[in-house]
Amino acid sequence: MAESPASPESPLSGGGSAKKPKAKRSPKPKGSPKGSPKGSPKSTPKSTPKGKQKPAAKKDEELDLSMASMGHPEIFPLVLTEKTQEIFNCRTDIDVTVENPYKLVNKEDIINDMKTRAAISDFHPIKKIVIDYPGEELLIVFDRELKYGQIFYLIATEEAKESILNPPEPEEEEGEVKEGVQEEYVYKPPVRKPWVSLGSEKEIEEESVKESTRKIKYKISRQHKEFGARIKFHNRNATTDAKHGYVECTTYHDKNFTIRQLEKNVGTQVVPIENETGTQTKWTYPKNATTQYYPREFSDEERQKYLSSEDLKNFIVSVAIRVELALQQNEIMNAFFDDWKALAEDEGGFAGKSDVSLKEYQSFTDLHYLKDRTVSCICWHPTIYGIIAVAVTERLSYEDRVQQSGRLLLWKAPILFWSFADPIHPQLMLECPEDIYCFQFSPSNPNIIAGGCMNGQVVLWDISEYEERLQNAKSGTGGSKNTTVNMPSFMLEQQIGKEPHLVRYCAVSSIEYGHKSVITDIQWLPELLEVNRMGTVFENRAGVCVQLVTCSPDCTIYFWDLRAHRPTIQPSNEKKKEEKIVAVPPDVPVTFKHLDLSWRPLIKVNLPKTDTGAEYSPTKLSFREEHYHTKIQDKTQPQIKPEAPIEKLPYSQIQSTSMKPLKLLENITTNFFVGTEDGEVLYTDWKMERDGDSGRLLSQKPSDTYTIHDGLVHTVQRSPFFKDIILTVGGWNFAIWKEGVMSGPLLESSCAAKRYTVGHWSLSRPGVFFIGREDGNIDIWDLLEKTHEASQTQNVCIALITCIKPWIYSSKQHFLAVSDDFGTLHVLEVSWTLSHPSSNERSSVLHYFEREVKHLEFSEQRREFRDQERMALEQEKLMKKTKVVGGQRSREIIEEQTNQDYVEFLDLEKTVLTRLGLLKVPDRFASRTN
């Protein structure tokens, strides 16, 4: 029996407490207390009998088991079996009675019980309430009178527990003022109070004049290939040319402002969607046909003969036992149970079923640094687990950026370092001369970071001094997220109110010799190789990454070298003057002092078009030697301390390629893939060629060009399992290529409903990759399951997805970082199914790619065969037309051919008129009926 919410016998009003207060002024509950659990769903409370509890569904569909409808959302009725009562020492009328109905149970004991007994546990329906409870002990109350429907109920907040165990004592009534005693007047000066609005500002706002006409914005653009085209001008006499010399703009009546509003009766009807399909079957004429089946029946004599035969009796006796056994087996076991699906179920978790979705693990945002900004690039720290860096840019169009250029010069968005230990405050910030569009950690030294700016400059940072801070900031990613234990000092400063430390950049490239547009991609060359000014690959003896590559839509690809080159000879007095003028601030590292403001590219690679003099605009690059930091480090295993690193020379003292001849690496390919601004995919070579006439170094033209995407190419990435498999994403589709197979892509998706913005391969499964869309959804593709559509689509946010970066924390925990256009970083936890491959998945995916290659070769052969066949037919027709037969015979053939063509024309005309309904076909049966 459930009582009304205003019942005075509720546990918060003092009824049934350990200390019985006086009846005067017992406190009444005011709605939901402050300590009510967050996120509890609002629905009608239901009690589910034991043994029929359904597994937990999605979070947004969970039932509300609290007494919110009675005004007590902190109360959750419970059904405790005798076994549960014995485990937690809360047996009725023994451990808990009417006089002492309260029992404090340790939170860890309840969690261990849920882990041990899973869905059988009586606390499983309120699992989320128990896990989110802030205290260490939960209060269980014995309800003999069944006020809330069950014999026990759980208190879900600390405030409600304290009010029940320690009820407030009633306040004593103040004594009445004695009659006849005159109160003494005490002067109180006026107190300044804030202004309270009574609605006058609304009237002022209504009377004010505002612009109601919406401003029209025009955007004029043209194709990139039309830039630089020649324009021809010619002279024209305006006085003699009467037709074009004078143009009069006469007034006219605009019909757009005299539109008459007409009434129209429109009816709508919801009908199912129909699809029209066709087959190659040729239907000549209709034909009526009927069939009839009659059962074969025995006659009465035959029926009596077979029923009384000994053969039938012996057969029934011989199969009776087997039939009874088969019926018993059908009753004992489910014959329709799918054993194959049961093998794929996941053993872990409370529900015990496999899950292929992405669960949000954490999200990062900042109202100060990320307001009105979009995330342009994200990178996981290569060695420190739980640290992720984010670059942001202003969310402005080109016109708005030009108008607000003055404001943008005053404050630049930094690169923020987030940690799993503190999702609110960034751990480190990198100062940027301009908004950063892309950046990458150095594969050989993670403390070195290179970034590309919006104005075309390349920036370098050195965070070696702050490496220890970042290591102390990380806490166990797979464990508890409580950061109050062993908290670093600089995190305590953040909570007090101080901002994180700002790291100054070491060097920036020369703006005169750099890119003229935004740098869209930046990549480090491996530490095993380096290139010279001709693009030839040599052995890198330095042992560290000293070169990087950038690209920009200004039709250029630059190779940069971090080492100091041979300086030009300067007089000693000028050198002393420069040393006196240039002084490095104390908080700026001197790692790249030799490059600051004088850094020039080593190689400039252009992408000329073959048919015209224009050039392609690259946006993304993909080299064969790419780095994937996929080392799995399980923190549950004992950690081995790395050996002390060998001290390496500074970058300024490392000799460049021109100092000493190096070993030529012939097995390293110099070809690479490029994605352009117009949707093309190029395959070209970075080696330079010397012009025979002028002697200048020129770039090679792309060997293969394909127009597959109908928009900007956002992703060009190689598979971490197959170096010759490349994924490209752009426009409304994506494609998978194989290096060396230049007849076309192995797989090309159909046009999607929403535009694709980014893509990335899975680091653990060869056949899985993720595609981000502009509506905030992520398409999960599994090539072993489906190749014509995504295996699953999951919503992450409501804004456009800008970046996707997976990361492997341990063998049991994989993460996927996803950023959106609103500046929020979402860290999703990849499920077991999507992160652990099958035993032969790599070989299966490789077999699929090889099969697609054979299909492309077959298609190419068939295409060539069809072309040759078509050319042969055309040549044969041409020979027939040119063949001339002499005399009267040729005229007869021509007349016969003309008559035949005329008859075919009449038949075609009759058929067309009949289909249009302009010509009626005579009824063959009309004469018979008449």
Secondary structure, DSSP 8 states (H G I E B T S, - for coil): ----TT-TTSGGGTTT-SS---STT-----SS-TTS-TT---S------TT-------GGG----SBGGGTBTTEEEE---HHHHHHTT--BTTTB-SSS-EEEEEHHHHHHHHHHHGGGSTTGGGHHHHHT--SSEEEEEE-TT-TTSSSEEEE-SHHHHHHHHS------------TT------------------SHHHHHHHHS----S----------GGGTT---------TTT-TTTS---------GGG----------------------S-------------------HHHHHHHHT-HHHHHHHHHHHHHHHHHHHHHHHS-TT--HHHHHT----SSS-----SEEEEEEE--TTTSTTEEEEEEEE-SSSTTEEEEEEEE---HHHHHHTHHHHHH----EEEEETTBSSS-SEEE--SS-EEEEEE-SS-TTEEEEEETTS-EEEEE-GGGHHHHHHH---SSS----STT--HHHHHHHHT----EE--SEE--TTTS-SS---EEEE--TTEEE-TT--EEE--S-S--EEEEEETTTEEEEEE-S--------HHHHHHHHHH----TTS--TTTTTTTT---SEEEE-B-SSSS-B--EEEEE-SS---------TTS-------------GGGS--TTTS---B-SSS--EEEEEETTSEEEEEE--EEE-TTT--EEE---SEEEE--SS-EEEEEE-SS-TTEEEEEETTEEEEEETT-TTS-SEE----SS-EEEEEE-SS-TTEEEEEETTSEEEEEETTT-SSS-SEEEE--SS-EEEEEEEEEETTEEEEEEEETTS-EEEEEE-HHHHS--TTHHHHHHHHHHHHHHHHHHHHHHHHHHHHHHHHHHHHHHHHHH----THHHHHHHHHHHHHHHHHHHHHHHHHHHHHTSS----TTHHHH-
